[in-house]
Amino acid sequence: MIVVLAKTIPKDVDAKNKIVDFSVELIEKSKAEEGNVDYNLYENAHEDSLMFVEKWQSIEILQKHMQTEHFIKFGQNIQNLVAGELEIDVFDSEKLEF
């Protein structure tokens, strides 16, 4: 399984709210994609950042997702709302049983 952690820091509170609003469509459409396991957005109130946590069945499926209209549109919509580049970490993981 591929896990993506994508962190962004909004410019201000208004920008954060707009990013959250724009993410609704992105999350809904991403979860409907074949090969998506999970896709959510979380807020870190301590440092005023937002974190997308995504799970995909394979790197190829993730790469296909990054070419979708809704993914590209989201990036265009938030480009002037963020304080800098998104911090994106991609992991190849396996679930461990305890």
C-alpha positions in Angstrom: 0.0 0.0 0.0 1.1 3.5 -0.8 0.6 6.2 1.9 0.9 9.9 1.1 1.3 12.7 3.7 0.8 16.1 2.1 1.2 19.0 4.4 0.3 22.6 3.6 0.5 25.8 5.6 -2.3 28.3 4.7 -1.4 32.0 4.5 -4.1 32.9 7.0 -7.4 31.7 8.5 -9.4 32.8 5.5 -7.1 30.9 3.2 -7.3 27.8 5.4 -11.1 27.9 5.2 -11.0 28.2 1.4 -8.5 25.3 1.2 -10.9 23.2 3.3 -13.8 24.2 1.1 -11.9 23.3 -2.1 -10.8 20.0 -0.6 -14.4 18.7 -0.3 -14.7 18.0 -4.0 -11.1 16.6 -4.2 -11.7 14.2 -1.3 -15.1 13.0 -2.6 -13.8 12.4 -6.2 -10.5 10.9 -5.0 -12.3 8.4 -2.7 -14.4 7.3 -5.7 -11.3 6.5 -7.8 -10.5 2.9 -8.4 -7.5 1.9 -6.2 -8.1 4.5 -3.5 -8.1 3.0 0.0 -8.6 6.3 2.0 -8.3 10.0 1.5 -8.8 12.6 4.3 -7.8 16.1 5.4 -6.8 16.9 9.0 -6.0 20.1 10.7 -3.1 20.6 13.1 -4.4 23.4 15.3 -1.0 23.7 17.1 0.9 24.9 14.0 -2.0 26.0 11.7 -1.3 23.4 9.1 -3.4 21.0 7.1 -2.4 17.4 6.3 -3.8 15.2 3.6 -3.5 11.5 4.5 -4.0 9.3 1.5 -3.8 5.5 0.9 -3.5 4.0 -2.5 -3.2 0.4 -3.7 -0.1 1.1 -5.8 2.2 3.8 -7.0 0.8 3.5 -10.5 -2.7 4.3 -9.2 -1.3 7.3 -7.3 0.4 8.6 -10.4 -2.9 8.2 -12.4 -4.7 10.1 -9.6 -2.2 13.0 -9.9 -3.3 13.4 -13.6 -7.0 13.7 -12.8 -8.9 16.8 -13.5 -10.0 17.2 -9.9 -6.5 16.9 -8.5 -5.1 19.5 -11.0 -8.0 21.8 -10.4 -7.5 21.6 -6.6 -3.8 22.6 -7.0 -4.7 25.5 -9.2 -7.4 26.7 -6.7 -5.1 26.7 -3.7 -1.8 28.0 -5.3 -2.3 31.5 -4.0 -3.7 30.4 -0.6 -0.6 28.6 0.8 2.5 30.0 2.4 4.8 27.8 0.5 5.2 24.5 -1.4 3.3 21.5 -0.1 5.5 19.1 1.8 4.8 15.7 0.3 6.0 12.4 1.6 5.2 9.1 -0.1 5.7 5.8 1.7 5.5 2.2 0.5 4.0 0.4 3.5 2.5 -2.8 4.6 0.1 -3.3 7.4 1.5 -5.1 10.5 -0.6 -7.4 12.7 0.0 -7.3 16.4 
